[in-house]
Amino acid sequence: MTTWRTMSLALALFTIGTVGAVSFTLAAEGQSLEQMVAAAKTPADHEAIAAYYEKEAQAAYQKHAEHKKLADFYNLTPALKSKSTTLSSHCGDAAKKYEGIAKDYQALAKQHKEMAKSTK
């Protein structure tokens, strides 16, 4: 029981830290992502947006890796294997979703890099 609480607390703190770091980055720039996209006119503007999306992709890949490791843990731990099919499938599904999200962010970053090259 204590292990589950510890794992849940660690995951919650990581999630809060990740979201907080992203919000802090945008706040430090003084603009929301929506404002940045709406105002983007120069190559530097598009590069900044691409950098944001690359950071988001990195964070999503980290979440993908975490959930994949947890799914493997649930599948390989004999004491949990029979009791944790729901946990294992949840983590497996979450890993796939985060991988898709990361790929989407990478595609957005690529598009903004291309826009930076074509913008004068």
Number of C-alpha atoms within 10 A of each C-alpha: 5 7 8 9 10 11 12 12 12 12 14 12 11 13 14 11 12 15 12 11 12 15 13 12 13 14 12 10 10 11 13 14 16 9 10 17 15 9 12 19 14 14 18 14 19 24 20 18 22 24 17 19 22 20 17 21 24 16 19 23 20 16 22 24 17 17 21 19 16 19 23 15 14 22 19 11 11 11 10 14 16 11 12 16 14 13 16 22 14 14 21 18 16 19 24 17 15 21 19 16 18 24 17 16 21 20 16 18 24 17 15 23 21 15 19 21 14 10 14 8
